[in-house]
Amino acid sequence: MGKRSGMGSNSPLKRLRPPAPGGWHRDDPHDPRQRYRPHLPKAPARRSSAPQAATSRRAGRSKQAARRPSLRESGWLTPRRGLGSGALLLLLAATLAAVVTGHTVASQEPTLLLAIPGQDAAPVTDGRFVAWLAPGDDPLHRDVYAANLADRRPVPLSTGPAKRAGLDLSRGIAVWSESELCERCPADIVGVRIETGERLVVAATEADETAPSIWRRWVAWLSNDGRRQRLMLRDLNTDGAPETLAQAEAAGNEAIGPPRVQSGLVVWLESTARSVEGQRIWDWRLLARHVAADEEPMVVAEGDDTPYLPEYAVGGEMVVYTASEALIAVDLETGQARTLASPVVGSSPPTTDGQYVFWGRVSPEQPDQIDILGFDLATTSMFNVTVNSGRNGAPQAKDGALAWQRNVGDAVEIHVARVNDVLPSAPRPDPGTSSDEWVYFPETGHYLAHGFLAFWKRHGGLETFGYPLTEEFSQWDPDSGRLRTVQYFERARLAYYPEHAGTPLEIQLGRIGVEEAATWGFLESRAFRSFLADSQDDPSCVFFPETGHRVCGAFLVYWQARGLDLGDPGVSNRESLALFGYPISEVFTDPASGLTVQYFERARFEWHPDDSDRYRVMLGRLGVTLLARHGWRGQAQPAP
C-alpha cells in the first residue's frame, strides 16, 4: 500500500467490478457471478381434485411433523453428505465452547454458527433465532432447521422427503413453501412456531403457493393457479380469507415479483416483458403498501426498457433496490432517493433493517470470492462485514442481527452476528501475532496500519490522537461529495485524500471540533460568536480574523508547540493549523464537565489544573463523543 492509508485489500474504495444484473432467477443459484435471467412464472402441475388425494397428502405431512428425526436419523450428519459426522460435531462443539467461555481464538470466527453439507442454506434470522435449509437424500429434498441464538443448538422444524424453499422468519415463527418431491408439484405455505413446535398451515389450496415473507403476524406470498398469479397477504391472528394485493395473467407477459414484508410494509415488483430485436426487455414498477391499511399502493421506483429486473428489500421506512448497476435507497417518508454504491456486484438481493444495508460483491482482490459490505444510512458510511474470506452470500438483516452463508468446498457455513458486532467500531479479536505494517491495540481491540499508522506515529501518537476506536471504513465527505477512507481515534479522525497523494496533505484530520460543537448546539452560543479585531489588544493572545476568535495563555502555548510536519523550521503557524485548525470559539466553561475549554476546527482544548504541567492542557475525546452519537459502540461478543 505504500503511503496510502486505508487502501489495502480491505478498503471499500477499491473500484468495484460490474455487477450481476438483478432478477428473480439464476441459471445456477450457486454461482454468484451467474447473470440473472428474468422469467415469467410457470403454471403449476394440476392437483388431483379428489378429496382423498388431498387428505392423504395432508395426513402424510402430519405424520412427518409428528415425529422429528434426530440429526443422524435425518441423514444430516452422515459421511455420505460430503462431511463426516465427527468433523461437523467437532466444529459445532468448538463454536458452542466459544460462546460458553466468551473467548474466541484468532482462528475461530465468532460469527460462525455451524457448517453443513451442501451449497445453499439460505439462513434467516429474527434477532432471536436463526433458521436454515439442509439438504436431504433427493436433489430437491430440503429440511428446515433452527437454533436459538442463546444456545445455538440446532433443532429440526420440518424433515422428511419434501421440497422446501423460500424460508423466512419473524418473532419465532418460521415459514416456507413445501411440496412433494417433483419439479412442478404445487406447494403450500407452512410454518412452525419454534418454541412450541406448533405447525401452521398458512396457505393450502389447489394453487402453487410460493415465496413467503413474514413480519410479526403478517405473511405475504405468491399464488399461481395456472390462470392467474396473485400476491396474497394474510393476518395469522384471524381465520379470514387472505387479501389479494395484486394479480397478473399467468400465461401473459406480466409478472409479479416475490413480496418482502417488514416494519408494517409489503413491497413487491410488477413487470411487463416484451421483445425488442430479439431481446426481452422489461418495464417495471416497485410498489409498497402498509399491511394493515386498505390503501392504494405507492410507487417506490420504476424503470422502462431494462434488460434486467431489480432486486429489492424493505426495512423501517426504507426500501433499497438495485437498478442500472447501482444500489439505491428510497425513504418512503420523504420520497428522497440516494445511490449508496455503484457499480455493485451481488450474489443475492440486498437486505436492510431500516438503518443498515448489506449486500454482496465480487472481491476486487480475489475474483473467485464474494465479500459482504454494509452501509449505515444514518451516518452515510460504508464498511466491510467480511472480505477475502470465501464465497459469502445471502445476507439477511432483521431485528438487530445479520445472517449470511459462506461456501467452503462441499459445505456451507452459516454465520450470524449482531449488527453492532460487524460495525467498524466493534472490537476485533487479538491476532496473537505482530507485523511491521500494522499494530493491534488490545486496549480498544482495533488495528492501525500502513499510512495511518505512519501518520499517527509521526505526529504525536497516543498523546495527541489516543487509541483507535474503529477500523478503517468509508464515510461521506460533504466538502468533496465523495466517500473517503477514515479511521476514528479517541481525539481525532484521520482521512485519506488520494488527490493529494505524495504530499503532506495526503492524510488529513477531520473537522470533528465543528461537528461535536454542532452536536451539543454550541455554534449559536455566545462563546462561538466572532469578536472585532480592534478589541483584541492582549499581547498574550493571537487573534485569527478568519474566524474572529483569539487563542491565549496556555492554550496558545500548546497550539504553537504542536503541528503537522510540513517541512517548515520549528513549528510554523501553518503546521499548527494543519493539526488543530482555526479557533471557532472563545474560552468558556463546558456545562457538562465543568472544564474550561476552547473549540478548534479539529480539536477541543481542555484545561486540567490539577494535573501535572505536561497534562494540564489536553485534547478532548471528541472521537468518543461522535461515535456515541452514531450509536457505534461495539462490544466484543461472539454472537447474539
N, C-alpha and C positions, 0 to 999 in steps of 0.2 A: 504494500500500500504506500510505502514511502512516507511522505509527509501528509498524505491525505487522510485526515482523521475521519472515522466513520464510514469509510468507503471500502471496507473489507468485504469478504464474501457474504457477510450477513446484512450488508447495507440494503435497505429497501429502495434506495435511489438508483440502483443499477437499472439500466434500460431493460424493460420487460419484453418478453417475446410476444409475437402476435398470438391472440387468444384462440382457443377453440370456440367457435361461434355457439350461441345459445340455441336451445331447443328442448324437446321433451324426450328424445330418444337418441341413443348412440348405437352404432353397429356393434361395437364391442364395449360393454359397460365397464370393463376392467382396464381399458386403455385410456388414460387421461388425456392423451393427445389426439384421440379419435375425433374427427369432426362430427358435430351433432347433425342428425338427419331429421328434420321435421316430418311428422307423418300425421295422417288422419286416423281417427280411431277405427279399429276393426269391429265388425259386427260379431258378437259372441256366438258360440255354438248354442243352438236352441236347447233348452232344458226339456226334459220329459214333463208333460202336463199331468201325468198320473200322480194322484196324491200319494200312492205307495212309494214311488221313487223319491219324492221329496222327503217323506217321513223317514225312509231308510237312510238317506244321506244325513239328515239332522241327527238321527239316532246314532249313527256311526261316529259323528263328531262328539256327541255327548259321551260316548264310551271312551274316546281318546282323551277327553278332558278329565274324565273321572279318575283315571289312574295315570299320573305323570311319571314317566320312567326316570330313573336316575341318569346322571350324565353318562355313565358307562353303558347302561341299557339302551340309551338313545343312540349309541354309536359315536358320540361326540368325542370321547377321549380314547379312541381306539387307534392302533397303529395304522390301520388301513386308510385313515383320513389324511395321512401325509405327515402327521406329527405324532410321536409316541405319547401315550398317556403319562408316562413318567416325566417327560420333558414339560408337558403342559402343567402337570400338577406342581412340579418344582417351580415353574415360572409364576404360577398363581400363588404358591406359598411364599415365594420371595416378595411378591408385591404386597401380600397381606402383612408380612412381617414388617415391611417398611412403614405401613400405616400404623401398626400397633406400637412400634417403637418411636415413631415420629422422626426417624432418621433415614436419610437416603444417601446411599453411596453414589459416587460420581457415575458409575457405570449403569445405575438403575434409574431410569426416568421416573420421576414421581407421578407423572400423568398416566403411566401405563396401568390399565386395569387388568387385562389378560390377553392372551393370544389364542386364536382358534384356527383350525384348518379353513381353507377357502380363500377367496379373493374379495368378498364383499359382505361386510357385516352390517352396513347401514346403521350405525349406532345413533340413538336419540337419547336425549336427557330432558328432565324437567327440573333439574337442580337438586332433586332428592333421590331419584332413581336413574338408572341407565338401562336401556333395553337394546337388543340387537338380534340379528338373524344368524343362525348357524346352519351349515349345510347338512343334508341328510344323505340317504343312500342313492336316491334318484337325482339326476342333474337339476330337476325342477324342485326337488324337495328342500324346504327350509323350515327349521324350527325357530321358535321365539323364546328367548331367554331374557332375564332381567336381573339386576342386582341393586340392592340398597347401597347408596354411596357411603353410608355409615360403616358398613361391614364388608362391602364389596364381594359378597358371596353369591355366585350365580344360582338362580332357581329357574326351572323351566316354566314357561307360561302356556305354551301350546306346542306339542310334539307329535310325531307320527306322520305317516305318509300324507302330505298335503302340500300344495303350492301356496306359499305365504309371501307377501310383498307389501310395500307401502307402509312400513311401520312408523307410527308416531306415538307421542307420549305427553301427557299433561296431568299434573296433580295425582300421580299414582295410577292413572288409567292408561293402558297401552291399547292401541287399536291398529288393525291391519286388515288387508284383504286376504281371503282364504278360499281356496278352491281345490277340486280334485287334481290329480297329477296328470294334466294334459295341457297343451299349449293354449287351446281355445275354450277350455272349460270355464263357464261363468263363475264368478266369485261372489262371496258375501263380504260384508264388513262386520268383523267381530272384534271383541276386545276382552280384556281381563283387568279387574281391579287387583293390583299386585299384592296389596296387603292381605286381602281376604281370599284371593283366588277365584272370586266370583266371575263367571264367564258372561259376557254381554253379547247380544246379537243386535248390532246397530242397524243393519240393513240386510234382509234376506228376501229377495224377490226373484222373479224369473230373469231379471236383467243382470248384466255383468257389472258388479259394484266394485270400484277400484279407487286408488289414490286417496285414502282418507287423511284428514288433517284434524287434529283435536286441540281445543283450548278450553280448559275447565270443563263445562258440561256441554259444550258445543262441538259437533262433529260435522265436517263438510266432506263431500266425496263426489266422484263422477259415477253416473249410472248410464249404461248403454243397453237398450233392449233390441238393438238391431235396426230400429227405425229412427230413434232419436237418442242423442246424447244429452244428458241433463246434469246440471250442477245442483246437488242436493245439500240441504242444511237441516240438522236435527238437534233438538234440545234433549239431552239424555234424561232430564228430570221430568219429562212429560211422556205420555203414551200417544200423543197426537201424531198425525202423519207428518213426514218431513216436508219442508218447504222447497219448492223449486225456484232457484235463483236465476237460472239461465238455461237455454236449451238450443240445440242445433240439430239439423238433419244429419243422421249418422252416415248416410250414403252421399252427402253433398260435399262441397268444398269448404264448409265451415267446420270449425273445431273449437272446443273449449279446453283450456289448459287446466292442469291439476290445481285445486284450491290450496291456499295457505291461510290458516286461521291462527290468529294471535292477537292478544290485547283488545278483544272485542271487535276485531275487524276480520273480514274474509276478503281475500284478494284472489283474483283469477284472471285468465287471459282468454280473450275471444279473438279468433283469427279467421281470415278467408284466404284461400290459396287460389292462384291462377297461374297459367303457364305463359311465359313471355320468351319467345325464341327458343323454345325447348327447355327452358329453365323454370322451375317452380319458384314463385316469389309469393310473399305474404304481406297482407295488410292486417294489422293487429291493434287491439286496444287492451290495455291493462286496467282493470276495474277494481273498485273496492266498495264495500258496504259494511255497515255495522251489523253485527249478528242479531241483535235484539230489536232492531228498528225496521219497520216496514217502509222502506225508502228506496228511491231510485239510486242505483249505483253511481259513484263518481268516477270520472275518467282520470286515472293517475298519469298515464302516458299513452302514446300511440305512435305507430310507425307505418309507413307506406312503402311498398315495393322493396321489402327487405328479404334477403335470401335465407335468413335465419330468424328464429323466434327467441325472444328474451327469456332468461332465467330470472326468478324473482322471489322475494321473501318479504315478510312484514313483521314488525315488532314495534310496540308503542304506537306512536302516530307516524312511524317512518316506514316507507316502502322503498326497497332497494331492488334494482334490476340491472341487467346487462343489455346494452344496445350499442351498435356502432363501435364495438370493441372497447367500450367504456363501462365502468361501474358507476351507476348513478343512484343518488338517494333523493327521495321526494318527501318533504314534510307535509303531511296531509292537513295540518292545522293552518299553515301559511301558504301552501301551494308552491313553496320555493324548492327548486331542484338544483343539485350541485353534483359535479363529477368528482368522485373520490379517487379514482385511479384510471389510467388509460395509457397503453392498452392493457387489458387483463387477460390472463390465461387461467381457466378454471377446469378442474376435473368434476365439478359438481356445482349446483346453484349456490349463490351467496346466501348467507344467513345473517340475521340481525335480531338483537333483543331490544332494539329501540335506541340504544346509545352506541353499542359496538357492532361493527360489521366485520364478518370474516369471509374469506374466500381463498381459493387455491390458485397457484400459478406454477408454471414450469420454472424450475430453478435456473437463474441465469448462469450460475456456476457449474451446474451439473444437469444437463438437459434431460437425463433419464429420471430425475427426481422431481417431486411436486412439493412446493412449500405452501404453508398456510400463513397468510398475513391478516392483520387486524387493522381496523380504523376506528378511532374514537371520535364520534360526531360532535361531542361536547367540546373537545379541545382541538379539533381538526388535526389529529395526529395519526400517523400510520406507523405500525410496528410489526415485528416478526413474532409469530407464535412458535413455529418450528421451521427451520431451514436446513437444507442439505442433510436431512435425516432419513430420506427414503421417499417412497411414493405415498404421500399423505393425501387425504381427500375426505369428502362428505362431511365437512364441518357443520355442526348444528348447535346453535346457541339458544338457551332458554332459561329464564329464571336464575340468572347469575352463574350459569355453568356452560361449559363448552365441551362437546364430544366430537371426536373425529376418528378416522381409521388410518392405518398405515400398512401397506403391503410389504411383507418381508418373505421373499421366496414363495413357498406354497401356503403360507399362513397370512392372516390379517390380525394386526394388533388393534385393540380398542383402547383409545386414550380418552381420558376425561379429566377436566380441571375446573376449578373456579376461574371465572373470567379475571378476577383480581390477581390470580396467580400466573397469568400469562401476560400481564401488562408490563411495560418497561420498568416499572418501579418494583416489581416482585423480585425478592432476593433469589439469586441463583445458588445452586449447591456448590460447596467448596470443591474445586477440581482436584485438590490433593497434590498439585504439582505447580510448577512455575515456568515462566517464559521470559525471554528478553524483550518480547514485543507487547506484553501485557502484564498488568498487575491485578491480582484479585484482593479485594478488601473484605475480610470476614466481618468487620465491624458493621457493614451495611449489606454484604452479600452481592456486591457488584464488581464488574470488571472496568478497567481503564486501559485503553490500548492505543498504540500507534501515535498518530498526530495529536490527539487529545492528551495522551499521556505525556508526550514531549512538551506540549504547551503547559500542562499542569505543573510539571517539574521545573520548568524554566522560569515560571512567573510567580512562584511563591508556594506552590504545593498545598499541603494540608492547612497551613496557617491562613493562606489567602482564600482558597476555594472550599476547603472542607472535603469530606468524603463524597464519592459519587453516590447519588441516590437513585439512579436509573441506569439501564443500559443505553446504548445509542439507539435513537429512533428518529423518525421524520416528523417535523412539526411545521405547520403552515406559517410562513413569514409574510405578514401583510404588506411589508415595505417592498418586497420584490415580487409578491404574488406567486410564490412557489413553495414547495416543501423543501425544508433544509434538514440535514442531519444534525441533531443536537444531542446533548447529554446534560442532565441536571446534577448539580452538586449542592452541598448544604448552603453555600453562599454565592453561587453563580450558575449560569447556564452557558455552556460553550456551544458555538455553532460553526459549521463548516461552510466556507464560501468558495466554491470551485472557480468562480470567475476571478478570484484573486490568488489562484494557485501560484506558489513560488514566491509570494510576497509576505510581509509580516501581517497582512490583513486576511490571510487565508483562513485563520481561525479567529473568531471574534466573540466577545461576551455579549449576551443578550441584555436588553434594557429592562431587566427584572425589577429595578428600583421603581421605574414608572408603572410597571404592571402591578406591583404589590401595593403601591400608594393608591392606585385606582381601585384595587380590591377593597381597601378599607375606606374609600370615599374621601381620601385626604386631599385630592387635587384641587378641590374648591375651597379648602380651608385657608385661614389667614396666613399660616406659615408658608404656603405654596404660592402666594401672590408675589408678583415681581416688585422690586424696590427701584427707586430712582437712583441713577448713577451718582448724582451730585450729593446724595445723602450718605454715601459710603466713603467716609474720610478716616476710618480707623486704620492706622498703619499696620496693625496685626492681622488685617484681613485682606483678602483678594476678592475683588468684585468681578463677576462674569456677566457682561452685558448680554450675552447670547441667551441667558435665561433670567437675568435680572436678580441674581442671588449672589451672596458672598460666602466665603469659607474662611473661618477664623480659628485662631488658637491651635489647640492640639489636633483638631480635625484637619486644619490646613497643613500642619507638620506631617501628619500621616499621609495625606493626599500627595504632597510634594515628594515624599520619600519613596513612593512606590509607583510603578508603571510598567507597561509592556516594553520589552526591549526592542526598540525600533532603530537601534544603532546610534542614537544621539549620545553625546558626552553626558555622564552622570544620569540623572533622571529629569528629562525635559517635561515641560507642561503638556506637550502633545502625547508623550508616553503615559503620563498620569491620566489624561483624558481618554486615551485608548483603553485603560483599565477600568476606570471608575465612571467616566463621562462627566458632564457638567452637573453642578448642584441644581436641584429642582425645588429645593425648599430652604428655608432658614432653619436654624436650630430650634427644636421645640421638645416638649415632654410628651412621650408616647403614652396615650391614655391607657393602653393595655398593660404595658410592662412597667411604666413609671420611669423609664430610662430617658436620658437626654439623647436625642437622635437627630440626624440630618440625612435627608434622602438625596441620592445622586441618580443619574440615569441607570447605572448598572449596579448600584450597591446602596446599602444603608449603613452609615457610620453610627456606632453606639458608644456612649461614654460609660465606662465601668470604674467609678472612682475607688472602689475597694480592692481592685486587683493590682498586681504589680505594674510598674511603669510600662512594661512591654505589652501588657494586655488591657491597659485602660481604654484604648481605642480598639474596638473590634468591629468586624463586619457582621451585620445581621444575617440570620439564616433564612434568607428570602426564598431560596430554593425549596426549603421545607414547607414554607407557607404556601407557595404556589402549587406544589404537588398536592398538598392537603385540599386546596380549593378544587383541583381536578378530581379529587377522590382517589388519587393514585397512591395509596399507602398499602402496598402489597405485603403480605406476610408469608414466610417460608413454610408452606404446608404441603404435604404430599399429594393431596387430592381433596375434593369436597367431603 
